Amino acid sequence: MIGPVLFTQSFALGIAPGAGLESPGLPYGLAAALLAMALVLAWRITRGEGVRSDAEPALPPAEYRGGP
């Protein structure tokens, strides 16, 4: 729920006469930067380091027999 406030305020900052930015596209740049950070974060989390190739695959819930 922070998105509307964040992008509205960044737009207001981008068009403010005294801010010196004069960039009405500031919210788009901010959105692109957030998306790039999310892409890097997702890539780093799903790299697969530390995954053992000899690990036994888990059974689907329907095939679970119970007990250790």
C-alpha positions in Angstrom: 0.0 0.0 0.0 3.0 2.2 -0.1 3.1 2.3 -3.9 0.6 5.1 -4.6 2.2 7.4 -2.0 5.7 6.6 -3.2 5.1 7.3 -6.8 2.8 10.3 -6.3 5.5 11.9 -4.1 8.2 11.1 -6.6 6.2 12.7 -9.4 5.5 15.7 -7.2 9.3 16.0 -6.6 10.0 15.6 -10.2 7.7 18.4 -11.3 8.3 20.8 -8.4 9.7 24.1 -9.6 12.2 24.5 -6.7 13.6 21.0 -6.7 15.8 21.4 -9.7 15.1 17.9 -11.1 12.5 18.8 -13.8 11.9 15.2 -14.5 8.3 14.2 -14.7 9.4 10.6 -15.6 10.9 10.1 -12.1 8.3 7.6 -11.0 9.1 5.5 -14.1 12.8 5.5 -13.3 12.0 4.6 -9.7 9.8 1.7 -10.8 12.6 0.5 -13.2 15.1 0.6 -10.4 12.8 -1.3 -8.0 12.1 -3.9 -10.7 15.9 -4.3 -11.4 16.5 -4.8 -7.6 13.7 -7.4 -7.5 15.2 -9.2 -10.5 18.7 -9.3 -8.9 17.2 -10.5 -5.6 15.2 -13.2 -7.3 18.2 -14.3 -9.3 20.4 -14.6 -6.2 17.8 -16.5 -4.2 17.1 -19.1 -6.9 20.6 -19.7 -8.1 20.6 -23.2 -6.7 23.9 -23.1 -4.8 24.0 -25.7 -2.0 21.5 -28.0 -3.7 22.6 -31.6 -3.3 22.3 -33.7 -6.5 22.2 -36.9 -4.4 19.1 -35.8 -2.5 16.0 -38.0 -2.7 13.0 -36.2 -4.3 10.1 -35.7 -2.0 6.9 -37.6 -2.6 3.7 -35.8 -3.5 1.2 -35.6 -0.7 -1.1 -38.3 -2.3 1.7 -40.9 -2.2 2.8 -40.2 1.4 2.5 -43.4 3.4 3.1 -41.9 6.8 5.6 -42.9 9.6 9.3 -42.5 9.6 
